[in-house]
């Protein structure tokens, strides 16, 4: 675990404050922690799908991606369907056809399709744990975290894509760091689950960074540092809305 975490802690500009870990340990916050984690997994899959559809595949492939995620979105946002039936929707049934206009389309497709598969699998695993702990699913508002990062994305291409990929790297890295931070302090079943996620989350952040560098075709270190500062401010500043990626509890 330390081998996985060392580059992540070096990449992030701060560690999760003890005050957040203390809040995450409180039984009263278990339902929001699990529910927000659940939605974070879906949003990660949606973000990856958006990148593939916007930058990498043809229209038919994009439609297949939308169809793939629809049962999960129906359950989470419209409360339609049985959560157990989602186990049968975890595979993409159509090959993605890359556009010929970008030399990096296939690499983006390969990395993001794998990420989507893993995030949807994690989504289902969180639902299983919610059943174990008696947490009923209900809609939840979004935290400020991702919105705060994405507000700094540039509006012209390819800079916008590069910035979105860097944001993805920080979101995945912070998730990984927080899983490790709280795993020893929660119910052992939940802690073991968090530890099991570390390897895939660590790879996700590296994939995002690799893609950002490839698409930029120039040095991205200044942008990486910029978003690192923004991310640390979101983590360390006061935040009255406790969520998986929230800031300092007030």
N, C-alpha and C positions, 0 to 999 in steps of 0.2 A: 504493500500500500504506500509506503514511504517513497518508493521509486516512482510510482505514478503521480504522487502529490508534489514532489519536489519541483518539477518544471511548471506545474500549475500555480504553486505559491510564488514562484519567481515571476510568472507572467502577470498575476494579479498584483495590484498596487497596495492591497491591504488584506488582512485576514478578517474573517467574520468576528464581530465584537462578541465578547462573552455575554453581554446583555441580550443579544439575539438568541444565543444558545440557551440561556436561562429561560427565555420566553418560550422557545420551542419545546422545552422539557415539560412545561405545564400541561397537565391533562386537559384543561379547559381549551387549549389551543390545538389539540390533536385533530379535531374535525377540519379546522381551517387549513392546517398544515397538509393533511392528506388531500383535501379537495383542491387546494391551490396547486399542489404537486401534480395532481391529475390533469388539471387544465394546462399547466406548463408543458406537460408531455405532448398534449394535443397541439398547443401553439407552436412547439418546436417542429412538429411534423408539418403543420400548416406553413410555417416560414420556409422550410426546406422545399415544400411543394411549390410555393410561390416563386422561389428562385429558379426552379427547374422550368416551370411554365413560362415565366417571363423571359428567361435568358437562354434556354437550352433546347427545347423540344418543339415539335410541330403541333398543330392544333389538335389533331386526333389523340396524340399522346397526352396533351394537357387535359383533355376531356376524361381520359382514363384515370388520371391522377385525382381529379375531382370526384369521380365515382368511387375511387378507393377510400377516400376520407369521409365520404358522405355519411355512412352509418355512425361513425364516431362523432361527427358534428351534430347529427340528428339527436344522438343521445345526450351530448353535453350541453347543447344550446337550445334544443327544442324539447328535450326530455321525451323523445320518441324511441321506442324499441327496448328490448331486453338486453341488459349489459352482458349477460352470458353468451348471447348470440354473436357478440363482437369477436369472439374467438375464431369464428369462421370467416372473418373478413381481413385477415392479417397479411394477405398476399396480393401483390400487384399482378394482374393476369395478362397484361400486355407489355411487350417490349417497348422501351422508350426509343423513339427515333430522333436523333440529334439534328439540329439545324446545321447547315453547312457553313453558316456565316461566322461562327466562333471556333477557334482552334481548341478551346477548352471545354466545349459543350459536353463531350463524353465523360470527361473527368468530373465535371459538376454533376452530371446525371448519376454516375456510379456512386459517388460519395453521398449525395443527398438521398437517393433511393434507399441505400443501406441505412442511413440515419432515420428516414421515415419508418422503415420496418421496425427498427429497434425502439423508436419512441412510441409507436402504436402498441408494441408488445409491452412496454413499460406501463402505458396507459391501462392496459388490461390487468397487469399485475397490481397496480395501485387500487383498482376497483376490487380485486380479490381481497386485498388487505383491508379495505374499507368495510367489506362484509365481515371479516374476522373481528374487527374492532367495533362493529355495530354503528358505523358512521354512514348515515343515509346521504345519498348524493343530493345536493341542491346547488343551484346556480350561485356563483360567487363573482364579486367585482374584481377587476384587474388591479394589480399593484402599479405603482408609478415606475417601476424599474425598467422594463423594456421600452416603455414610452419615453422615459428620460434619455435612454441611450439613443434611440432612433431619431429623436429630435435634433441630433447633431449630424445626421446623415446629409451629405451634399446632394444637390438636386440634378447634377449633370452626370452623364455616363462617360467612361466606366467608373467614375469616382463614386457614384451612388452604390453600385454593386459592390465595390471594394469595401466601402464603409459598412454596408449591411453584413457582409461576411465577417468583418472584424467585430461587429456587435454580436453576431452569432457565436464567435469564439469566446467572447467575454461571458456571455450568458451560460454557455456550456461549462466553461471553466469554473464559474462561481457555483453552479449547481454541484459540480464534482467536489469542490472545496466544502460546501455546506453539508453534503452527504457525509463526508468524513468527519466533519466537526460535530454533528449531532448523533451519529451512529452509536457511540458508546453511552449515550445518556437517555436513550429511549428504550421501549420494550425490545427485547432481544430479537423478536421476529421482524420488527421494523428495522432495527439496526443492521441485521444480516442482509436485508433487502437493499438498504442504502449502500452497504459495502459492495454488494454484487453489481451495482450500477457504475462503480468507479471506472472500470476499464473502458466501457463504451463511451461514457461522458468525456473521459480524457482523450480518447481518439477523436471524438466529435470536434473538440476545440482545436485540435491540431489540423484536422481536415479543413475547417473553416479558414484558418490562417494560411494554409498552403494554397487554397483556392484564391484567397485575397491577393497573395503575392503573385500568383500566376496571371491573374486577370489584370493586375495593375501594371505589370511589366516594368516597374521601377520600385525604388525603395519605399516601403510603407511604414517604416519605423516611427515616423512622426505621427502618423494617424493612429497607429497602435498605442503610442504613448498618450495621445490626446484622449482616446476612448478609455484608456486605463484610468486616467485622472477623473473623467466623468463618472465611470463605474464606481470608483472608490468613494467619490462624494455621495453617490446614491446609497452606498452601503453604510457609510459612517455618519451621515446627517440624520437628525431626528425624523422619525416616521411613526405616525399614530396608527397606521393601518398594517397590522401584523400579517405578513404573507411569507411565502418561501424565499422570495428575493427582497424582502423589505429591508429598510434601513434600521437605524438605532431605535429600539422601542422607547416610546415616551409614556 
